[in-house]
Amino acid sequence: MATLTSLFRHLDHSHRNDLPDAINDMAAWLSHRAHTLHHDGEQLQARARLLQDELMAKLTTQSNQLLYMLSVMTAVLLPMTIVSGLFGMNVGGLPLVDTPVGFWVASAISLAVAVVVYLFVRRLGRGM
């Protein structure tokens, strides 16, 4: 559009004396119209950039929220994974193996550690 605008402007200003009045009037009208369209196109581009920036900011915010939730879930589930891995080893001498409530004690330990980690992560999130 910029090339077309400059072409009609050049025709309107440089060759005004060489052309008949009807063509001069048409060149002036086309020059003005091309300039208006070029200006409108630039405004639309600016609005589109602003809209794109706003959408990217919203997407970034959503992505950050999802990553935060994933981090919290990872932090909460990690202690349970460690405890279940420890008690899942096939070696002798593990605590609570010979007691009938060993499974429930290990589950309670895992749950308690997960709650403590969750509360700690939640407190960290408020401090930000």
C-alpha positions as a Markdown table, in Angstrom:
| # | Residue | x | y | z |
|---|---|---|---|---|
| 1 | Met | 0.0 | 0.0 | 0.0 |
| 2 | Ala | 2.9 | 2.3 | 0.7 |
| 3 | Thr | 4.3 | 1.8 | -2.8 |
| 4 | Leu | 0.9 | 2.6 | -4.4 |
| 5 | Thr | 0.5 | 5.7 | -2.2 |
| 6 | Ser | 3.9 | 7.0 | -3.2 |
| 7 | Leu | 3.3 | 6.2 | -6.9 |
| 8 | Phe | 0.0 | 8.2 | -7.0 |
| 9 | Arg | 1.5 | 11.0 | -4.9 |
| 10 | His | 4.4 | 11.3 | -7.4 |
| 11 | Leu | 2.0 | 11.3 | -10.3 |
| 12 | Asp | -0.1 | 14.0 | -8.6 |
| 13 | His | 2.8 | 16.3 | -7.7 |
| 14 | Ser | 5.4 | 15.7 | -10.4 |
| 15 | His | 3.4 | 15.5 | -13.6 |
| 16 | Arg | 0.6 | 18.0 | -12.8 |
| 17 | Asn | 1.5 | 20.3 | -15.7 |
| 18 | Asp | 2.0 | 17.5 | -18.3 |
| 19 | Leu | -1.4 | 15.8 | -18.0 |
| 20 | Pro | -5.0 | 17.0 | -18.8 |
| 21 | Asp | -7.2 | 18.3 | -16.0 |
| 22 | Ala | -9.4 | 15.2 | -15.8 |
| 23 | Ile | -6.4 | 12.9 | -15.3 |
| 24 | Asn | -4.9 | 15.3 | -12.8 |
| 25 | Asp | -8.2 | 15.3 | -10.8 |
| 26 | Met | -8.3 | 11.5 | -11.0 |
| 27 | Ala | -4.6 | 11.3 | -9.9 |
| 28 | Ala | -5.3 | 13.6 | -7.0 |
| 29 | Trp | -8.4 | 11.6 | -5.9 |
| 30 | Leu | -6.4 | 8.3 | -6.2 |
| 31 | Ser | -3.5 | 9.7 | -4.3 |
| 32 | His | -5.8 | 10.9 | -1.5 |
| 33 | Arg | -7.7 | 7.6 | -1.5 |
| 34 | Ala | -4.4 | 5.5 | -1.4 |
| 35 | His | -3.1 | 7.7 | 1.4 |
| 36 | Thr | -6.3 | 7.1 | 3.4 |
| 37 | Leu | -6.3 | 3.4 | 2.8 |
| 38 | His | -2.6 | 3.2 | 3.8 |
| 39 | His | -3.3 | 5.1 | 7.0 |
| 40 | Asp | -6.3 | 2.8 | 7.8 |
| 41 | Gly | -4.2 | -0.2 | 7.2 |
| 42 | Glu | -1.5 | 1.0 | 9.6 |
| 43 | Gln | -4.1 | 1.6 | 12.3 |
| 44 | Leu | -5.5 | -1.9 | 11.8 |
| 45 | Gln | -2.0 | -3.3 | 12.2 |
| 46 | Ala | -1.5 | -1.4 | 15.4 |
| 47 | Arg | -4.8 | -2.6 | 16.8 |
| 48 | Ala | -4.0 | -6.2 | 15.8 |
| 49 | Arg | -0.6 | -6.0 | 17.5 |
| 50 | Leu | -2.2 | -4.7 | 20.7 |
| 51 | Leu | -4.8 | -7.5 | 20.6 |
| 52 | Gln | -2.1 | -10.1 | 20.0 |
| 53 | Asp | -0.1 | -8.7 | 22.9 |
| 54 | Glu | -3.2 | -8.9 | 25.2 |
| 55 | Leu | -3.9 | -12.5 | 24.1 |
| 56 | Met | -0.3 | -13.5 | 24.7 |
| 57 | Ala | -0.4 | -12.0 | 28.2 |
| 58 | Lys | -3.6 | -14.0 | 29.0 |
| 59 | Leu | -2.1 | -17.2 | 27.6 |
| 60 | Thr | 1.1 | -16.6 | 29.6 |
| 61 | Thr | -0.9 | -16.1 | 32.8 |
| 62 | Gln | -2.9 | -19.3 | 32.2 |
| 63 | Ser | 0.3 | -21.2 | 31.5 |
| 64 | Asn | 1.9 | -19.9 | 34.6 |
| 65 | Gln | -1.1 | -21.0 | 36.7 |
| 66 | Leu | -1.0 | -24.4 | 35.2 |
| 67 | Leu | 2.7 | -24.8 | 35.8 |
| 68 | Tyr | 2.2 | -23.7 | 39.4 |
| 69 | Met | -0.5 | -26.3 | 39.9 |
| 70 | Leu | 1.7 | -29.0 | 38.4 |
| 71 | Ser | 4.6 | -27.9 | 40.7 |
| 72 | Val | 2.4 | -28.1 | 43.7 |
| 73 | Met | 1.1 | -31.6 | 42.7 |
| 74 | Thr | 4.7 | -32.8 | 42.1 |
| 75 | Ala | 5.8 | -31.4 | 45.5 |
| 76 | Val | 2.8 | -33.1 | 47.3 |
| 77 | Leu | 3.2 | -36.5 | 45.6 |
| 78 | Leu | 6.9 | -36.7 | 45.9 |
| 79 | Pro | 7.1 | -37.7 | 49.6 |
| 80 | Met | 4.5 | -40.4 | 49.0 |
| 81 | Thr | 6.5 | -41.8 | 46.2 |
| 82 | Ile | 9.6 | -41.9 | 48.3 |
| 83 | Val | 7.9 | -43.6 | 51.2 |
| 84 | Ser | 6.2 | -46.2 | 48.9 |
| 85 | Gly | 9.5 | -46.8 | 47.2 |
| 86 | Leu | 11.2 | -47.3 | 50.5 |
| 87 | Phe | 8.6 | -49.8 | 51.7 |
| 88 | Gly | 8.4 | -51.5 | 48.3 |
| 89 | Met | 12.0 | -52.7 | 48.4 |
| 90 | Asn | 12.5 | -56.5 | 48.7 |
| 91 | Val | 15.2 | -56.4 | 51.4 |
| 92 | Gly | 15.1 | -57.6 | 54.9 |
| 93 | Gly | 15.1 | -55.4 | 58.0 |
| 94 | Leu | 12.5 | -52.9 | 56.8 |
| 95 | Pro | 10.5 | -51.3 | 59.6 |
| 96 | Leu | 6.8 | -52.2 | 60.1 |
| 97 | Val | 7.1 | -55.3 | 57.9 |
| 98 | Asp | 6.2 | -57.7 | 60.7 |
| 99 | Thr | 3.3 | -55.7 | 62.2 |
| 100 | Pro | -0.3 | -56.1 | 61.0 |
| 101 | Val | -0.8 | -52.3 | 60.9 |
| 102 | Gly | 2.4 | -51.6 | 59.0 |
| 103 | Phe | 0.6 | -50.7 | 55.8 |
| 104 | Trp | -1.7 | -48.2 | 57.6 |
| 105 | Val | 1.3 | -46.7 | 59.5 |
| 106 | Ala | 3.2 | -46.2 | 56.2 |
| 107 | Ser | 0.1 | -44.7 | 54.5 |
| 108 | Ala | -0.4 | -42.3 | 57.5 |
| 109 | Ile | 3.2 | -41.3 | 57.3 |
| 110 | Ser | 2.9 | -40.6 | 53.5 |
| 111 | Leu | -0.3 | -38.7 | 54.0 |
| 112 | Ala | 1.1 | -36.6 | 56.8 |
| 113 | Val | 4.2 | -35.7 | 54.9 |
| 114 | Ala | 2.1 | -34.8 | 51.9 |
| 115 | Val | -0.1 | -32.5 | 54.0 |
| 116 | Val | 3.0 | -30.8 | 55.5 |
| 117 | Val | 4.5 | -30.3 | 52.1 |
| 118 | Tyr | 1.2 | -28.9 | 50.7 |
| 119 | Leu | 0.9 | -26.5 | 53.6 |
| 120 | Phe | 4.5 | -25.4 | 53.1 |
| 121 | Val | 4.0 | -24.9 | 49.4 |
| 122 | Arg | 0.8 | -23.0 | 49.9 |
| 123 | Arg | 2.5 | -20.7 | 52.5 |
| 124 | Leu | 5.3 | -20.1 | 49.9 |
| 125 | Gly | 2.7 | -19.2 | 47.3 |
| 126 | Arg | 1.1 | -16.6 | 49.6 |
| 127 | Gly | 4.4 | -14.9 | 50.2 |
| 128 | Met | 5.0 | -14.2 | 46.6 |
